[in-house]
């Protein structure tokens, strides 16, 4: 086949012959270059042949060979990344956020170097928002690429780095050892095309170019990296066998001459005044650069001065990153909507007239919570000078990096005279349950729990999780499937699945993803969980603040479901003996106790729980066998400084003897063990006539159980 034959004029047969020819040449060249270190063709010839191969594959995709070089990288695929220690550390930069910080940076350098009024020469360059990478060349050949890692040790990503299009594999006239450092990034256009491909494949979209670049470079399969449009800007160096220049700018120019991409906006500036002018110039071009930057980096240009200045523990003294402020735009607030989150939190979201903020179109922004809308912080202090946020307002929107857009301020001069303050709902917009705000909490929460559709799937997923009912074969994916089908909307529905769909036209085994055996296994697993320990049952209800440890504490204290529910039902107005008893449990605070009681006293929520209880046998909590100990069943409180044992040891020993350890003293308390420094608890025990023991008396008492 003639190399000059136009791809556009090829027939299918000609294209296939040419692809096979190129496949042999390119694969052999890869082996010669990357494995044997004996290049058989020039880099230019290799690149030209690879471009021709790609053009043919694009025109005749059905002819693409399984061994195509476009799906490979030059060296063998590693199963995992190895760790590489940097000979010269890859340090981060300290940050400047305003002109004052930059002036202080300049002043520190002058003071350190003992300089007077002459301006210091700095390089000023865009700070690329990408992933730092160090590329090591020996005798002009790329032999290793390493991520920053912790600055001392990074990951070996050589095979992936070889796929970066503008990273030279071989350079001429370079020092024998050359470590080139810079940033791997992805352009906005390439990022958009990549996400479009992800959408077409029903694959996960990337949040932003920086994440896409980092994720692509860290793929264990280099062919995935090869399919991603990564680029590289060189701006620094690590280990060198010979200096590149006497100045920072000269060294960067040397890197450019070696074939690396360097940023064209890099400039030399004399002193802070020129630095600020260049900063403003770069900032004004930010939205049109085609790639993400988040500031401007200043470096002392004279490398001999850099050497004198040296390093702090984590940053160089001779460089600083002047970060851009949060980007701001003004737009119209069209509506405020309330979203209900996984834990029932009511979160206000601003619906905005779309506006571009830093190259990103923003149509939604978070409003945090009720206080933020009203112009106050979590402590009740004024923010925005007390200006509230209303529908119809013109507002300032800002974002920084990939942070969710926020509303910063309101333009009162544009507020309509008939506008009204926003009234935060007290009813859940999803299920109409009361939305309550606990003391000290910044958000209102729906009390509907399992009956709230916004919380239902998450609640059901928690219900079947490992620490709760742990139903084999029923995970988040299956829960969502059954919920969408309308088969399961509350926990009790899980235990009637077999009766409803085990036979007939809608057999589970006939649904997508289910066969007869898998359906039978699921029904058997569900039946196996009809008997459930009390602690797992309580945890599975998903009540706010009730974790596995707390559920175990409650189960151990009350012992049985009947005892527990009897006590909870007899708590009214968060007071009385049963309320005091609940609060006396060591590890149970008032906020948690209120959440527990409120859940069981909410009518709809209680109906859901009762339906579930009717399907189950709730097993009593495990109790210790030593029911004959002198403290079995007794409520014990430890207070003061224990000298003969730790508080944890004392609690564990008491529970082993079937005692109930409480954190507060009430008339239900049987024994208070008071060490030195015992205060209000000992005093209250005296007032209530509760038995008080010293630590030694307690040890003597429990020792009698083993006599």
N, C-alpha and C positions, 0 to 999 in steps of 0.2 A: 504494500500500500504506500502510495506517495504521501509524504508528510504534508505536502502543500495542497492536497485535495480538500476542498472546502467542506466543512461539516454540513452546511446547508444543502449541498448537492449530493450527499451520500445516499445510497440505497440502504435498505435494511441489511442486505448481505454484506455490503462494503463496510457498514458500521460495525457489524459483528466481527469481521476479520480484523479491523483496526483496533477494536477493544481488546481482542485477544493478544494482538501484538504489543500494545501498550501495557497490558497487564503483566506480561512477562518481563518487559524492560523495567517497569517501575518497581515491581516486587523484588527483582534481583538488585536493583539500585538501592532499595531500602535495606536489604540484607547487607550489601557491601558497605553502605554508609553507616548504619546504626549498630550492626552486630559485629562486622569484621573490621570496622574502622579503616576501610580501603575503598574510598569512593571510585566508582567506575565511570561516572559521568559528572559533568559540572553541575553546580547548583542551578545555573541559569537554564541549562538543557533540561534538567529534571523538572523544574517549575513549568517550563513551556509544555513538556509532554503531559504533565499532570493537568494543566489547564485544558489541553486538547481532550484528554480523557474525560474530564468533567463535562465539557461541552457536548460530547457525544452522548454521555449518559443522560444529560438533561433533554436532548432531542429524542433519544430512543430509550426511555426509562425501562421498557420491557426487556431490553437486551443487557441490562446491567448484570455483570458477572458476580457470582457469590464471593469470588476472591478479589473483588474490586479494591484497589488501593484507596479509593475515597472513603471506604469504611474501615480503614486500618490506620495505625500509626507506625512509626518506623521501628519501635523496639517492642519486645515481648510485653504482654499485659501482666501487671503485677496484681496479686490477689488482695493486697492491702498496702497502705502507705507505710514506708519505713521512716524512721526519724533521722534527721540530719542536724548536727550541731554546726551553727554558724561560726566560722573562724573569726569573723568580725560581726559583732552583734547587730541585729536589725532593730534599732530603737524607734520609739514613737516620738512625736513632736509635742512640745508644750503648745498651748493655745492662747491666742489673743482674741478678745471679743469686741474691742473698741480701740479708738485711737490712743487712749490713755495706756492701754496694755502695750501697744506697739512702742510708744515713747519710753515706757519703762524698760522694755526689752533693749532698746537702743542705748538707754542710759546705763543699764547693767553691763553691757558689752564695753562701753567706754570706760567705765570704772574699772572693770576687770583688766583691760588692756592699758589703762593709764593714759588714754587719749584725751585731747582737749577739744577744740571746736571744729576741726576738719571733719567733713561728713564721711561716714563709712559707706563703702560701696556694698550694696546687696543685690543678689539676684531675686527676682520676683516672678513667681510662676503659679499657674492655677493648681489648686489642690484637687487632684482627681479622686472621685468617689468610687473606688474600686477595691481590688485586692492586691496587697503588696506581694511582690515576687522577687526572688534573687536568682539570677541566671549565672551559672559558672561555666567559663570557657577555659580550656587548657590547650595551648598551641592553636588557638583559633577555633576549636571544635566545641560545640555545646555538649557538656557532659552531665550537667545536673541543674535542676530547677527546684527551688525550695520555697515554701511559704514562710511568712514571718514567724508563725507559731507564737511562742512566748518571748520572742526576741533572741533567745539563746538557742533554742531547738525548734526546727520547723518540720514540715512534712515534705517528703520527696514526691513531687508531682511532675517529674521529668517527662514521662510519657505523654501526659496531658499538655504540658507546655509546648511540646514539639508540634502540637496541632494549631498553635496560635499563628495566624496568617502573617503578621508583620514582625515575627521574631526570627532573626537569622539563625540558621543552624551552624553556619561556618562564617567566620569573619577573617579578613586579611589584615596584616600589619598590626595585630593587637599584641599587647603584652602576653608573655607566656601564660600568666594567670590573670584572669579578668573576671570579676564578679560584677555583673551589671544589675542594678536594682531599679525597680519602677513599679508601675501599677497596671494590673490587668483590668480591663473594663469592657463595656459593651455600649455601642452607640445607641441612640434613641431609635433610629430607623431599624437597626438590626434587632433590637429588643422587641419592637412591635411585630416584626416578621416572625420572630421566634415564638412569641405568645400566640400569634395567629395559627402557627403550626401546632402548638400545644392544644389549642381549642379544637382544631380539626381532628386531632387524635384522641379527643376526650381526656387529655392529660392535664395535670395541674398547671395553672398559670403561675408565672413568676410575679412577685410583688413589685419589683423595681429592677433596673439594670444592674445595680451593684449585687443584689442577691443572685440574679441570674448568672452573672460572671463568676461569683464565688462558688456557686453550686456546680457550675460547669467545669471549673478547674479542679474540683475535688471529686469528680466522678472516678469510681474504681475502674470503669470501662472507658479507656481513652477514646474509643470510637464515638462515645456520646459527646465527649469534649470536642472531638473533631467536627461534629455536626453543629456545634454552637459557634456563633460568630464572635470570637474573642479577639481583642486587640491589646496592644501593650505600648505604654509610654515609658521611656527610659529617662531617669533624672538623677540617678545617684550610682554609687558603686560600693562594693565591699572590699574583699581582699584583692590587692594588685601586686604584681611582681615589678611593676614600673609605674611611675606617676603618669597620669593622663595630661595634666596641665598644672599651671601654678594658680589657676583661678577656677571657681565653680563654673562660671560661664564657659571657660575654655574647655573644661572637662566634659561638659554636656555637648559642646560642639564636637568634641572628639568622638563621643558616643554616636552622634548623628553621622559622622563620617564613617563609622564602622558599619552603618546600615540600620541603626535603630531609629524608631520614630521618637522624636522629642517634641515637646509642645512648642508651637510657633509663637505663643503668647509670652514665653519667657523673656524677661527684660532685665537690664542692669539699671539700678536706681541709686542715686546718691542721697542718703539720709531719708528720714521719715517723710519729708514733704513730697519727694518724688515717689516714694513707696505708696503713699496714699492716693496719688493721682493714678498710678497704675492699677491699684486695687479697684478704684472706681471705674476705670476703663474695662477691666475684666468683668466686674459685676454687671455693667451695662450690657455686656455681650452674652451673659450667662444663658439666657433663654434661647439663643441662636447658635450655640456652639455645637449642638448635636450630641453631646455627652454630658454626664453629670459632674459638676464640681461643687464643693461645699466651702470654698475659701481660697485664700492665696497664701503661698508659702514664701517666707523671706529667709534667705541664707546669706551669711557673710561671704562675699565673693572671693576674698583673698584666702587661699587654702592654708597659707602659713599662719594666718590669724585664727582660722578654724582649729588648727592644731594646738595653738596656744590656749584657746578657749576651752577645748576639750569637752568632756561630757559630765553630766550629773549621773545619777544611778540609772535613770531610765530615758533621759532625753539629752540631746546635744545642747550646749549653751549657745551655739552659733546659729540656731535656726528656730523659727516659730511659725505656727500656722494661724493666720488671721482669718477666723471663721466669718462666714456671712451671717448676718442677722436673719431671724425667721422671716420668710417672705410674706408679704402682705398685699392684699387686694381688697377692694370695696365692692359689695354687691347687695342685692335686695333679699331680705329674709321673707320667703314666700309662705312658710308654714313651720310649725313646731310639732313634731310627731313624737309619740311615746312608744318606745320599744320595750318589750319585756324580755329580760335575759334569763339565762339558765337558772340563776338562784332567785328569780322573781324580781330582780332589781328593775325599777322603772327608769329607763334612761332616755332623756330628751335628745332628739336629733333635729338639727336645723336643716330644712329643705331650702336650698338657695337657688337663685337665678344663676345658672352656670357661669363661672368666671375662671380665667386661667391664672393660676398662682404658681410661679416658678416653672412654667412649661407644662403644668399638669392641670387638666380641667377639673374643677371642684364644684360639685353640686350638693354635697352634704357636709355637715360639720358637727362635731360633738358639742353639746352644751353642758356636759358634765352632770349636773344635778339641779334640783330646785333652787338651792342657795345661789348657785352661779348665775342662774337666770335673773334672780331678784337683785343681784349686785352685791352679794356678800360671800365671804369665804366660809370655810368649815367652822371657824371660831366666831362667826358673826361680825367680823370686821368688814368695813366697806371695801369693795373692789370697784374699779372704774369710777371712783368717786360716788358710788351708790347708783350709777345708771343701770336700770334694768333693761332686759332684752325683750322686745315685743314683736309679734308678727307684723310685717309691713315696714320694719325698721331697715335703714341702710346700715350695714355692719362691716367691720374690718375682719377679714378672714386671713389667717396665717398658717403656715406649715413650715416645718424644718425637716429636711431629709424625707424619710418615708413615714414620719409621724402623722397620725390622723389629723386632718384639718380642724382648726378650732376658731371660735369667734373671739376676737380680742376686745373689741370696743364697739360703741354705737355712736352714730352721728345724729345727735339730738336736733340739729338744725334742719334735718330732713324728715323728722318724725311727723306723721300726720296728726292733726289736732284731735281726731276721733279715735286714736289708738287706745287700747286698753291693756292693762298689765296681764301677763299670762297667768292663768289659774292652773296650778299643778293638780292633776287628778288625785282623788282619794279612793277611786275605784279602778281596778285593773281593767284596761281596755280590751283584754282578751277574754276574761272569764267573769267579769263583774264582781269578783271577790274584793273585799276591802284591801286597800293598799295602805300599809302602816309604816311608820318611820320610828325605829327604836331610838331611845335616848343615846346620843353619842354617835349615831350612824348618819352619814351624809346623804343616804338614798332612801327613798320609800320602796317598799317591796310588796309584791302581791302575796297575800296569805293563802291563795288558792292551792298552792302546792301541786299535788298530783292531778287535780281537776282542771288546772290551767293548761290550755292547749299549748301555750308558748313554752311551758316547762315540762309538758307531759313526756315527750320523747327522752329528754335528758333525765327526767325522774325515773322513767321505766328502765333506761340504760343503767342508771345507778342501782335500781332494784335488783337487776340480774347480775350485778358486778361480783367480782371475786369475794370481797369482804362481806357481801350481803347473801343473797340466795344462791349465787354461783351456779346457775342452771347451765349444764353442759350443752353446747350447741345453740344457745340463745345469747347472742352478743348484740352490740350496738347496731350492726347491719341488719340483723334479723328483726330486732325491735322496731327499727325504722320501717322495714318492709311491712310488718304486721300493722303498724300504726297507720301507714298510708292506705292499706287495704281496708281499714276500718275494723279490723279484727280485734285489736287490743288497744284500749284507750286508758285502762287503769290496771293495776297489778292483778286484781281478781280475775280479769279476763284471761290471763295466762293460764290459769288453772281450769278454765272451761273450754280451752281451745280444742282439745280432743273431742269433747262432747259435741261441739258445734261444727268442727271441720274434719273430724277423723274419718268420716265416711260421707257418701253422697256425692252430688255433682261438684262440690267445691272442696274436694279432698286436698289437704295440704300437699300430698305427694305429687299432685298434678300442677303445682305452681312452679314458676321459674326458680331454678336453683334447688329444688327439692325433689327427692326420689322417695320411693316407698320405705327404704331402709333408714334414710336420714330423718324422715317424718316419724317413723316408729321410735327411733332413738330419742328424738326430741320429746315426744309424748312420755316416754319412759323416764327421761331426766326430770321432766316437770313433776311427774307423780312422785319421784324420789324426794322432792323438796316440799311435799305437803307437810312433813314433819320438820320443823325448823327451830333451832335454839332461840331463846328469848332475845339474846343480845344481837344475833344476826337479823332477827325480825325488826327490832327497833332501828338498827342501822339502815336496813333496807328501805325504810319509810322515807329516807332522804330529808328529814327535818333539819332545818338550818341549825348549825352549831353542833349537831349530834354526829360525832365521828365514831369510829370503831371503839376507841378507848372509852369514850363517854357512854356508849351503848352498853359496854361491858360493866361499867360502874353501876348503871341503872339496873341492869339485870341482876347483878350480884346483890345489890341492896334490897330489891323488892322480891327477888327469888322466883316469882311466877307471874304470868300474864294477869291472872285474876287479881292478885295483890296490887300489881302496878296500876291497872286500869281503875280499880276501886279507889286508890289514893288520888289519882289524877282527876277522876270525876268529882271528888269531894273537895277540890280546891276551887274556891270562889274568890274573886276580887284579889287574887294573888296574896292571900292572907290565910291565917288559921294554922292549925296543928299540922295538917298534911303539907301545906306550903312550907312551913318551917322545917319539916322533915326532909323535904326535897332539897332545900337549900343546905341542909346539914351534911349532905353527902360530900365527902372530900373530893374536890374536882368539879363540882357543879356550882356555877355562878348564877347570878340573878338573870342576866341576859339570856343565857342558855335555858334556864328554867322557864322563863316567860315564853320563849319560842316553843318549847315543848308543850306547855299547857295550852297556849293559844291554838296550836295545831289540833289538839284533841278536842278542843271546845268549839272549833269552827264546824258548823253543821255539815256542810258539803264534804269537807275533808274527813270528818268522822264517818260519814256514810261510806266513803271509799275504803277507810280502814276497816270498818265493820264487815263490809263485803269480803274483804281479803281474809279477815279472821275466820269467817264462816267456811272458808276453803281449806283451812289449815289446822294442824295440831301444833300448838306452840309449846315447846318443851321448857320445863323449868330450868333455871340456871344451875350450873354445876355447883354443888356445895361441898365444902370440905367434910371429910369423914369424921373429923374429931368433934362430934356434936356433944361430947361429954366434957369438953374443956370448961373451965370456970368462967370463960368469957364468951362462950358460944351464944350467938344471937344478941350480944350486948353491943350498944352503940358507944364507941370510944373516941375521945378527942385527945390529941397530943398537942401540948402547948409549951412555950418556953424553949430553952436550949437544952437538948438532950446531950448528955455527956458520956453515957455508956453504950450508945448505939446511934446510928444516923436516923433521921426521920423516915427515910425510905425503908431501912431495916425494921424499924418499929412497926411501920404500917404493914409490911409484908408478913411479919411474924403474927400480928394480930389477925390478919385475914386468914392465915393458915389455920388459926384456932377458931375460925368461923365467926370472928367478931366483925362488926361493921364500923369502919373508920369514918368519922365525920370531920368536917372542917369547921364546924361552929357548934356552940353550946346551946341547947334548948332543954325544956323540961323532959324531953324524951331521951336525953343523954343519960347513959348509965355510969360511965367512968370518965374522969378527966385526969390524964397523966400530965403533971405539971413539973417542968424542969426549971432551972434558974432563969429568972427574967420573965416568968409567966405574968401576964398582965390582965387585960380585960376579960379573957376567957376564964381564968381562974376566979376572978371576982364574980363573974356571972354565975359560975358553978356554985360558989358559996351562997349567993342570993337564992338560987333555986334548990339548994340542998342536995346537989349532985355529989356523989362520992369523989373525992380528990385523992390521988395517989402520987407519991414520989416515983421517980424512975425506978429506984431499987424496989419499992413496994410492988410496982407493976411487974417487974421481973420475977419477984418472989411468987406473985400470984399465978403467973402463967407457967412458972416452973413446976408448980404443984400438979399441972395436968399431965406431966410426964413421969410423975413419981409412981 
